[in-house]
Amino acid sequence: MSAAEGIDLWAEERGDPAAPPLLLVMGANAGGLGWPEELVDLLAARHRVIRYDHRDTGRSSAVFDRSPYAIRDLATDAVAVLDGLGVDRAHVVGMSLGGTLVQLLLLDAPHRLRSATVFATSALGAGLADVAGTGGLPGPAPELLAYWQTMGQERDREAELGWRVEHWRLLSGGALPFDAAWFRAQEERAMEHAGTVRSPVAHALADQSGLDRGAELAAVRVPTLVAEAPEDPINPPPHAAHLAATIGGARLVTVPGMGHALPPVVHGPLAAAVTAHTVAADEGTTVG
């Protein structure tokens, strides 16, 4: 589907077309296949699940080199996906940078959202978006910052797979057993889907202006769930609690052991939390 002139986005649907739509918004430099099949299937038991590739990831248009854009433009792409599929209002779930984009949707397109769920992310203007460094919340782990310096380097397929698996090990946080073979298979599928072994880097270079809007989140009225990933080395506690306190009426739940990754062991608890939230939002009730 077309998001703008010269920008086409790949998207996929799963589940009953008549079920409540649920849009999955992945993090920076990651496409729709960053949402594992098992997790998508669990969510599709109650939803029409939509996942898509951001611009400059997967099978969507690669445009940054010729036409640089801002992070906030990725939020308008999410609305374009809903438009392209004829979805008026959807539940929206965002991980990492996807959580940042969902916050922008809460502010700029609340009429398109049935509910919002965000996790492994930080409030607008905080975390990686705290350009001034005055927010007082902890930043990413030093070893991750060092590892990111090698992002985007030229590597052959085996070296690139090794880099990505080690990246996931660092992102996972260490509380849960790390299955390197599972993450390698995930990345092999992502490479095959994208048709390249090169890691996308455009989102790390995109303009971050317009993200310092945390003060506006208090006025949000869309039912919002913040799922805390207590082992997240990018947005460690108390980022999730801060975000839940910042967004008007948001609830906070914790997925034990979860870091900045989606291994199989967290699929069930995360899907259960999301589904309980979306069902309550559709029914106009609250979750205890």
C-alpha positions in Angstrom: 0.0 0.0 0.0 1.1 3.6 -0.5 2.0 5.7 2.5 3.2 8.7 0.5 4.6 9.4 -3.0 7.3 6.9 -3.7 6.8 5.0 -0.4 5.0 1.7 -0.4 4.6 -0.4 2.7 4.3 -4.2 3.0 1.7 -5.5 5.4 0.2 -8.8 6.4 -3.1 -9.8 8.1 -3.9 -12.8 10.2 -7.0 -13.9 12.0 -10.8 -13.5 11.5 -11.3 -10.4 9.2 -14.4 -9.6 11.2 -12.6 -9.6 14.5 -11.4 -6.4 16.2 -8.4 -5.1 14.3 -5.0 -5.0 16.1 -2.0 -3.2 14.6 1.5 -4.2 15.6 4.1 -1.5 15.4 7.7 -2.8 15.6 10.8 -1.0 16.9 13.6 0.9 15.1 15.3 -0.7 12.1 13.0 -3.8 12.4 10.3 -5.0 10.1 7.0 -6.7 10.7 8.6 -10.1 11.0 10.1 -8.9 14.3 6.8 -9.9 15.7 7.3 -13.7 16.1 4.8 -16.1 14.5 3.8 -17.7 17.7 2.9 -14.3 19.3 1.0 -13.2 16.2 -1.0 -16.5 16.3 -1.9 -16.0 20.0 -3.1 -12.5 19.3 -5.0 -13.6 16.2 -7.2 -15.9 18.3 -9.2 -12.8 19.2 -8.1 -10.2 16.7 -7.6 -9.3 13.0 -3.8 -8.9 13.5 -1.9 -6.6 11.1 1.8 -6.4 11.0 3.8 -4.3 8.6 7.3 -3.3 7.5 8.3 0.3 8.4 9.8 2.2 5.5 13.5 1.2 5.0 12.9 -2.3 6.5 11.8 -5.6 5.1 9.9 -5.3 1.8 8.8 -1.7 2.2 10.4 1.1 0.2 14.0 2.1 1.1 13.9 5.9 0.7 16.1 7.5 3.4 19.2 7.9 1.3 17.4 10.0 -1.3 14.7 11.5 0.9 15.5 11.7 4.7 12.6 11.8 7.0 11.8 12.2 10.7 10.8 9.6 13.2 7.4 11.2 13.5 6.8 10.4 9.8 6.8 6.7 10.8 3.7 7.4 12.9 1.9 8.7 9.9 2.9 5.5 8.1 1.0 3.5 10.7 -2.1 5.5 9.9 -1.5 4.9 6.2 -1.5 1.1 6.9 -4.9 1.4 8.6 -6.2 3.5 5.7 -4.9 1.1 3.1 -6.7 -1.8 4.7 -9.9 0.1 5.3 -9.6 0.0 9.1 -11.3 2.9 10.8 -10.2 2.2 14.4 -7.8 -0.4 15.7 -6.1 -1.6 18.9 -2.5 -0.7 18.5 0.5 -2.4 20.1 4.0 -0.8 20.0 7.4 -2.2 21.1 10.5 0.0 21.6 10.4 2.8 18.9 7.0 1.4 18.0 5.9 2.5 21.5 7.1 6.0 20.7 5.1 6.0 17.5 2.0 4.7 19.4 2.4 7.6 21.8 2.4 10.0 18.9 -0.8 8.3 17.6 -2.4 8.8 21.0 -1.7 12.5 20.7 -2.3 13.1 17.0 -4.8 10.4 15.9 -6.7 9.2 19.0 -9.9 8.8 16.9 -8.2 5.9 15.1 -7.4 3.9 18.3 -9.6 1.5 20.2 -6.8 1.0 22.7 -3.0 1.3 23.0 -0.4 -1.1 24.5 3.2 -0.1 24.7 6.3 -1.9 26.1 10.0 -1.9 26.1 9.8 1.9 25.5 10.0 5.2 27.3 7.9 8.3 27.5 8.1 10.9 24.8 11.0 13.2 25.5 12.6 10.6 27.8 15.1 7.8 27.3 16.8 7.9 23.9 14.6 10.9 23.0 15.8 12.9 26.0 18.3 14.8 23.8 19.1 17.3 26.6 19.8 14.5 29.1 17.9 16.2 31.8 15.1 13.7 32.5 16.9 11.9 35.3 15.9 8.4 34.0 18.6 5.7 33.4 19.9 5.3 29.9 20.9 2.2 27.9 23.4 -0.2 29.2 27.0 0.8 28.3 27.7 -2.5 26.6 24.8 -1.9 24.3 25.9 1.6 23.5 29.4 0.2 22.6 27.9 -2.6 20.5 25.7 -0.1 18.5 28.9 1.5 17.2 29.3 -1.5 14.9 25.8 -1.3 13.6 25.5 -1.1 9.8 29.1 -2.3 9.1 29.6 -4.5 6.0 29.4 -8.2 7.0 28.8 -11.4 5.1 25.7 -13.5 5.9 27.3 -15.6 8.7 29.0 -12.6 10.3 25.8 -10.6 10.1 23.7 -13.4 11.7 26.3 -13.7 14.5 26.1 -9.9 15.1 22.3 -10.0 15.3 22.2 -13.0 17.6 24.7 -11.4 20.0 22.6 -8.2 19.8 19.6 -10.1 20.9 21.6 -11.7 23.7 22.5 -8.2 25.0 18.9 -7.0 24.5 17.3 -9.9 26.3 18.6 -8.8 29.7 19.9 -12.1 31.1 17.0 -13.1 33.4 15.6 -15.7 31.1 17.5 -18.5 29.3 18.8 -17.3 25.9 18.1 -19.6 23.0 20.6 -18.5 20.3 19.2 -20.9 17.8 15.7 -19.5 18.0 16.9 -16.0 17.5 19.1 -17.0 14.6 16.1 -18.6 12.9 14.1 -15.4 13.5 16.9 -13.4 11.8 17.2 -15.9 8.9 13.5 -15.4 8.2 13.9 -11.6 8.3 16.8 -11.8 5.9 14.9 -13.9 3.5 11.9 -11.7 3.7 13.9 -8.5 3.1 16.1 -10.1 0.4 19.3 -8.7 1.9 21.7 -9.6 4.7 22.4 -5.9 5.5 20.9 -4.5 8.7 18.7 -1.4 8.2 20.1 1.7 9.9 17.9 4.5 8.6 15.9 4.9 11.7 19.0 5.6 13.8 19.7 8.5 11.4 16.2 9.9 11.2 15.3 13.4 12.6 14.2 13.1 16.2 12.6 16.5 16.4 9.0 16.7 17.6 9.3 13.9 20.1 9.5 16.1 23.3 5.8 16.0 23.9 5.6 14.0 27.2 3.6 16.8 28.9 0.7 16.3 26.4 0.3 12.6 27.4 -1.7 13.5 30.6 -4.7 14.4 28.4 -4.9 11.0 26.7 -8.2 9.3 27.1 -7.6 6.2 25.0 -7.4 3.1 27.2 -3.7 2.5 27.5 -1.6 -0.4 28.9 2.1 -0.2 29.7 3.6 -3.6 29.9 6.8 -3.4 31.9 9.9 -5.3 30.7 11.8 -5.4 34.0 15.0 -6.6 32.3 15.1 -4.2 29.5 18.7 -2.8 29.1 17.6 0.1 27.0 14.6 1.4 29.0 15.2 -0.2 32.5 13.0 0.5 35.5 11.6 2.9 36.3 10.9 3.9 32.7 7.7 1.8 32.4 6.3 3.2 35.7 7.2 6.7 34.6 5.4 6.2 31.3 2.3 4.7 33.0 2.2 7.7 35.4 2.6 10.1 32.4 -0.2 8.8 30.2 -3.6 9.7 31.4 -5.4 6.7 32.9 -2.8 4.2 31.8 -2.4 0.9 33.6 0.9 -0.9 34.4 1.5 -4.6 34.3 4.8 -6.5 34.5 5.8 -9.4 32.2 8.3 -11.2 34.5 11.8 -11.7 33.1 11.1 -9.8 29.8 13.9 -7.7 28.4 14.0 -5.9 25.1 13.2 -9.0 23.1 10.4 -11.4 22.4 11.5 -15.0 23.2 8.9 -17.7 23.2 8.6 -17.8 27.0 7.1 -14.3 27.1 4.6 -14.8 24.3 1.9 -16.3 26.5 2.0 -13.7 29.3 2.3 -10.8 26.9 -0.5 -11.9 24.6 -2.8 -12.6 27.7 -2.1 -9.0 29.0 -2.7 -7.4 25.6 -5.9 -9.4 25.0 -7.4 -8.7 28.4 -6.8 -5.0 27.8 -8.3 -5.0 24.3 -11.3 -6.9 25.4 -11.9 -4.6 28.3 -11.5 -1.6 26.1 -14.1 -3.0 23.6 -16.5 -3.8 26.4 -16.0 -0.5 28.2 -14.9 -2.2 31.4 -11.6 -2.1 33.4 -9.2 -4.9 34.2 -8.6 -5.4 37.9 
